Each structure stands twice: as structure tokens, then as C-alpha cells.
């Protein structure tokens, strides 16, 4: 989508919106996402040992619910998002607790700090350059589907090591993160702050888990 009010690149999906016009949207997205991570930490702290499957089912359902209500009722969508972030804590909590038990809490802190620094760098890249976020989203989604298929196949044929899978996950979600920040830079493409926050949040969670796996693999070796 191109806007005639601004100097734009001719490629669809690259919109040169003045930064001051998207700073408010970016601030809302970062505030919602940051609070979501705080709620996730509470979810991790209270996650039962059997919480992974329950958390996964609830999170999956809430993703669809948020996409359904994001425009009709933003307040309800925000409540659903925060509920999702809590149950995401249930989903990943048992895994994180195992890492803490095996390697100490430092590995989780280092993975979180690395993820935060990486997200900041990718956000800066998206804001410094005009990026075709639609093209990146298309490439990233296709790559993600291939990774999921490869991961399922590898369960039977064992051609992907956990570290290789984690590196591929980092690359794909890094690309998607740049695209999501570029979408915010372009004015959001009609999406609400909650919907944009959900995308950034899920990017960060997947990057965090990949970094945690790589750090754990290095310590095991």
C-alpha cells in the first residue's frame, strides 16, 4: 500500500511515513509488549509441570480470538492478549524451569538479555531503512512453513539437529521481526496496536527459545 501524501518508493509495502507520525504507535506497541512479557514471567513462575499442553491450546485459541476482536473491540483484544501472555508462561514454563534446574537461572537471564538486544537492533534496522514489509512477511511465512514441515519430518528421519533447527528459527523470526517493525514504521497497515504487539511478542518468544536452546546446547557440549 502506498500513500500519496508522502514521498514513497514505488514498490508496494514500502511507505516513507515521517517517524514522528509513527512514534506514538511504536510507543503503544512497546508498552503493551513489555507488559505482556511481565505477565509471561508471572505465568512461568506459576506454571504447573503439566502446563505446556494446556498453555499451547489456550494460546492457540487466543491468537484466533484476538485476530477476530482486534477491530471490533480493542479493549477486549487487549485483555485477550494479556491472558495469552500469561498462558504462554504456562506453555514455556516447564521448559524454562528445566533449564534453570540444569544450568542455573543465569542462562535464562542471558537468553532474555540477548533477545532484547537483538530485538532492539532489528527495530533500529527497520526504522533506519525503507523496507518492503509485505515482501519480507511473505518470504518469512513461507520459510516458517518449510521449517515446521522440516521439523516434523526430522522427528522421523533425524536430519536436523536441535542447534541447526534453532539457528534456522533465529534467522526466520529475525526476518519476521524486521518486517513487523517495518510495518509499524509504515503506519501499521491498518492493524491495531494490540495486533502489532502480538506479532512482535510472538517473534520475541520464538527468538528467546531459540537462543536458550543454543546456550543450553553449548553448555552441554
C-alpha positions in Angstrom: 0.0 0.0 0.0 1.4 3.4 -1.0 0.3 6.8 0.3 0.3 9.7 -2.0 0.8 12.2 0.9 4.4 11.1 1.4 7.4 10.5 -0.7 7.2 6.8 -1.3 9.2 4.1 -3.0 7.2 2.7 -6.0 7.3 -0.9 -4.5 4.2 -1.9 -2.7 4.8 -2.2 1.1 7.4 0.5 1.4 5.9 3.6 2.9 8.0 6.6 3.8 5.9 7.8 6.8 7.6 10.5 8.9 8.9 9.0 12.1 7.1 11.4 14.3 3.8 10.1 12.9 4.5 6.5 13.9 6.3 7.2 17.2 3.0 7.1 19.2 2.1 3.8 17.6 5.6 2.4 18.3 5.3 3.6 21.9 2.0 1.8 22.4 3.2 -1.4 20.9 6.4 -1.4 23.0 4.4 -0.6 26.2 1.8 -3.4 25.5 4.5 -5.9 24.6 6.7 -5.1 27.6 3.8 -5.5 30.0 3.0 -8.8 28.2 6.4 -10.1 29.0 6.0 -9.2 32.6 2.7 -11.2 32.7 4.5 -14.0 31.0 7.1 -14.0 33.8 4.2 -14.5 36.2 2.9 -17.3 34.1 6.3 -19.0 34.1 6.6 -18.6 37.9 3.2 -20.2 38.5 3.2 -22.8 35.7 2.4 -26.4 36.8 4.6 -29.2 35.5 1.7 -30.2 33.1 1.2 -26.7 31.9 2.9 -27.0 28.5 0.0 -28.7 26.6 -2.7 -26.6 28.3 -0.8 -23.4 27.6 -0.3 -24.3 24.0 -4.0 -25.0 23.4 -5.1 -21.8 25.2 -2.5 -19.7 23.4 -3.6 -21.1 20.0 -7.2 -20.3 20.7 -6.5 -16.8 21.9 -4.4 -16.0 18.8 -7.5 -16.6 16.7 -9.7 -14.7 19.2 -7.5 -11.7 19.2 -7.5 -11.6 15.4 -11.3 -11.8 15.5 -11.8 -9.0 18.0 -8.9 -6.6 17.3 -11.0 -4.1 15.4 -14.5 -4.8 16.8 -13.4 -4.3 20.4 -9.8 -3.2 21.1 -10.3 -3.3 24.9 -11.4 -7.0 24.7 -8.5 -7.7 22.4 -6.0 -6.2 24.9 -7.5 -8.3 27.7 -7.2 -11.4 25.5 -3.6 -10.5 24.6 -2.6 -10.3 28.3 -4.4 -13.6 29.0 -2.4 -15.1 26.1 0.8 -13.8 27.6 0.0 -15.4 30.9 -0.7 -18.8 29.4 2.4 -18.5 27.2 4.2 -18.6 30.6 2.4 -21.9 31.3 3.5 -23.2 27.9 7.2 -22.4 28.2 7.4 -22.5 32.0 8.2 -26.2 32.4 11.0 -25.9 29.8 12.5 -22.8 31.5 12.3 -24.5 34.9 14.3 -27.4 33.5 16.9 -25.1 32.1 17.2 -23.4 35.5 17.4 -26.7 37.3 20.2 -27.9 34.9 22.2 -24.8 34.3 21.1 -22.2 36.8 18.9 -19.0 36.4 21.8 -17.2 34.7 21.2 -18.9 31.4 17.6 -17.7 31.2 18.7 -14.1 32.1 21.4 -14.2 29.4 19.0 -15.5 26.8 16.4 -12.8 27.7 19.1 -10.1 27.6 20.4 -11.4 24.2 16.9 -11.5 22.8 16.2 -7.9 24.0 19.4 -6.6 22.5 18.7 -8.4 19.2 15.1 -7.1 19.0 16.4 -3.5 19.6 18.9 -3.9 16.7 16.3 -5.3 14.4 13.9 -2.5 15.3 16.6 0.1 14.5 17.3 -1.6 11.1 13.6 -1.4 10.3 13.5 2.3 11.2 16.7 3.3 9.5 15.8 1.8 6.1 12.8 1.7 3.9 11.8 -2.0 3.9 9.1 -3.8 2.0 7.5 -5.4 5.0 4.9 -7.2 2.8 7.6 -9.0 0.8 9.5 -9.8 4.0 6.3 -11.2 5.6 5.7 -13.4 2.6 9.2 -14.7 2.5 9.3 -15.2 6.3 5.9 -17.0 6.4 6.9 -19.4 3.6 10.2 -20.1 5.3 8.4 -20.7 8.6 6.1 -23.2 7.0 9.0 -25.1 5.4 10.8 -25.1 8.8 7.7 -26.6 10.5 7.4 -29.3 7.9 11.2 -30.0 8.1 10.9 -30.1 11.9 8.1 -32.7 11.7 9.9 -34.7 9.2 13.1 -34.6 11.2 11.2 -36.3 14.1 11.2 -39.4 12.0 14.3 -39.1 9.8 16.6 -37.1 12.2 18.3 -34.9 9.6 18.0 -31.6 11.7 20.0 -31.3 14.9 18.4 -29.2 17.7 21.1 -26.5 17.2 20.5 -26.4 13.4 16.8 -26.0 14.0 17.4 -23.2 16.5 19.7 -21.3 14.1 17.1 -21.6 11.4 14.4 -20.4 13.8 16.6 -17.4 14.7 17.0 -16.5 11.1 13.4 -16.8 10.2 12.0 -14.9 13.2 14.7 -12.3 12.9 13.5 -11.6 9.4 9.9 -11.6 10.6 10.8 -9.2 13.4 12.4 -6.7 10.9 9.2 -7.0 8.8 6.9 -6.4 11.8 8.9 -3.3 12.9 8.9 -2.1 9.3 5.1 -2.4 9.3 4.9 -0.2 12.4 7.3 2.2 10.7 4.9 2.3 7.8 1.9 3.2 10.0 0.7 -0.2 10.9 -1.0 -1.1 7.6 -4.4 -0.7 9.3 -3.6 -3.1 12.1 -4.3 -2.2 15.8 -1.6 -1.7 18.4 -2.7 -4.9 20.1 -2.4 -6.9 16.8 1.0 -5.4 16.1 2.1 -6.2 19.7 1.0 -9.8 19.3 3.3 -10.2 16.3 6.3 -8.6 18.0 5.6 -10.6 21.2 5.5 -14.0 19.3 8.6 -13.1 17.4 10.5 -12.4 20.6 9.3 -15.5 22.3 10.5 -17.7 19.5 13.8 -15.9 19.3 14.2 -16.3 23.1 13.5 -20.0 23.0 16.0 -20.5 20.1 18.7 -18.6 21.9 18.0 -20.5 25.1 18.4 -23.8 23.2 21.7 -22.7 21.7 23.1 -21.6 25.0 22.0 -24.8 26.7 23.5 -26.9 23.9 26.8 -25.1 24.2 26.9 -25.7 27.9 26.0 -29.4 27.4 28.9 -29.7 25.0 
